[in-house]
Amino acid sequence: MRQNNRLNEKISDKAVELIKQYRLSHGLAMPDAMIAATAIILDKEFITKNQRDYRFIKGLKLLPYPLSCTESEEK
């Protein structure tokens, strides 16, 4: 349980850091900051259709959303 608490604290701290850094300049909201912070702290790649809300975050491994999925949804 302690390990989870430390992980949650690291993610929360990173989210606050991201909010301070990007809220005014890019309009980063807390839910998006928490998602990005989780990916950064866990050192995971992140994929989303909503690329514009994340592409400016340094340290986030943002993968492009598959073009084929986007094309099929537009039809």
Order of alpha helices (4+ residues) and beta strands (2+ residues): alpha-alpha-beta-beta-alpha
